[in-house]
Amino acid sequence: MARVGGRNAWIAWPAGIICTVVVAVLIVLALPGVPGAVTFVGDTLRAARSAPTATPEPSRTPAATCGELYTPELWSSLVWSRDNLLTQRRTPAASTPEAVAASGATVVVTCHWRGRAGRSLETTVSTVTPEGASAVQATLSSQGFGCQVSGDTAHCERASGGVVEVHDLRGDRWVSSTLTNWMPDDYAAVVASCAFGEEPVSGRSTR
């Protein structure tokens, strides 16, 4: 092999040995950090492959105003006509004054819709004690309402001519609706769901 001009073997060998020693020392110093680096890379890869966690939707709160008592769909169906007029007030349930008297209820909100040709809708949301809720159910049953209990909810309903009266009781809430010549689909079920603070559902059509 030809010798490269200007290169001194006496200097090259010690320099090569020193470089080798330096590299070996650096490797030894880096060894303690290898497990941590491997763990970091593994965690990063696993996190990248993991499905994103869905953000839970905020829970609904029991309705306390007329704006909260209706779903957007039901609200739109009620306000589309200029002949429909909403009044928000705090008056006792329009039907069954005997049940109102026996309940000792405190009114949260009453929503009264007046339509044309004598049509009207009225829903009253009240708070009651357990004893008051039992008194309401007993009074309604004695007045010819058909009452059913499903889980923690009591549902009472009566129809006479063009008037339908619907009552739902759960916990400390009593939802009373009176529909006169006006039967929106699932009206009573929707307002009861909103009044109880649950996702609005259909299930008891008033038509």
Secondary structure in CASP SS format (residue, H / E / C, confidence):
PFRMAT SS
TARGET T0000
AUTHOR 0000-0000-0000
METHOD secondary structure of the structure
MODEL  1
M C 1.00
A C 1.00
R C 1.00
V C 1.00
G C 1.00
G C 1.00
R C 1.00
N C 1.00
A H 1.00
W H 1.00
I H 1.00
A H 1.00
W H 1.00
P H 1.00
A H 1.00
G H 1.00
I H 1.00
I H 1.00
C H 1.00
T H 1.00
V H 1.00
V H 1.00
V H 1.00
A H 1.00
V H 1.00
L H 1.00
I H 1.00
V H 1.00
L H 1.00
A H 1.00
L H 1.00
P H 1.00
G H 1.00
V H 1.00
P H 1.00
G H 1.00
A H 1.00
V H 1.00
T H 1.00
F H 1.00
V H 1.00
G H 1.00
D H 1.00
T H 1.00
L H 1.00
R H 1.00
A H 1.00
A H 1.00
R H 1.00
S C 1.00
A C 1.00
P C 1.00
T C 1.00
A C 1.00
T C 1.00
P C 1.00
E C 1.00
P C 1.00
S C 1.00
R C 1.00
T C 1.00
P C 1.00
A C 1.00
A C 1.00
T C 1.00
C H 1.00
G H 1.00
E H 1.00
L H 1.00
Y C 1.00
T C 1.00
P H 1.00
E H 1.00
L H 1.00
W H 1.00
S H 1.00
S H 1.00
L H 1.00
V H 1.00
W C 1.00
S C 1.00
R C 1.00
D C 1.00
N C 1.00
L E 1.00
L E 1.00
T E 1.00
Q E 1.00
R E 1.00
R C 1.00
T C 1.00
P C 1.00
A C 1.00
A C 1.00
S C 1.00
T C 1.00
P H 1.00
E H 1.00
A H 1.00
V H 1.00
A H 1.00
A H 1.00
S H 1.00
G C 1.00
A C 1.00
T E 1.00
V E 1.00
V E 1.00
V E 1.00
T E 1.00
C E 1.00
H E 1.00
W E 1.00
R E 1.00
G C 1.00
R C 1.00
A C 1.00
G C 1.00
R C 1.00
S E 1.00
L E 1.00
E E 1.00
T E 1.00
T E 1.00
V E 1.00
S E 1.00
T E 1.00
V C 1.00
T C 1.00
P H 1.00
E H 1.00
G H 1.00
A H 1.00
S H 1.00
A H 1.00
V H 1.00
Q H 1.00
A H 1.00
T H 1.00
L H 1.00
S H 1.00
S H 1.00
Q C 1.00
G C 1.00
F C 1.00
G E 1.00
C E 1.00
Q E 1.00
V E 1.00
S E 1.00
G C 1.00
D C 1.00
T E 1.00
A E 1.00
H E 1.00
C E 1.00
E E 1.00
R E 1.00
A E 1.00
S E 1.00
G C 1.00
G C 1.00
V E 1.00
V E 1.00
E E 1.00
V E 1.00
H E 1.00
D E 1.00
L E 1.00
R E 1.00
G C 1.00
D C 1.00
R E 1.00
W E 1.00
V E 1.00
S E 1.00
S E 1.00
T E 1.00
L E 1.00
T E 1.00
N C 1.00
W C 1.00
M C 1.00
P C 1.00
D C 1.00
D C 1.00
Y H 1.00
A H 1.00
A H 1.00
V H 1.00
V H 1.00
A H 1.00
S H 1.00
C H 1.00
A H 1.00
F H 1.00
G C 1.00
E C 1.00
E C 1.00
P C 1.00
V C 1.00
S C 1.00
G C 1.00
R C 1.00
S C 1.00
T C 1.00
R C 1.00
END
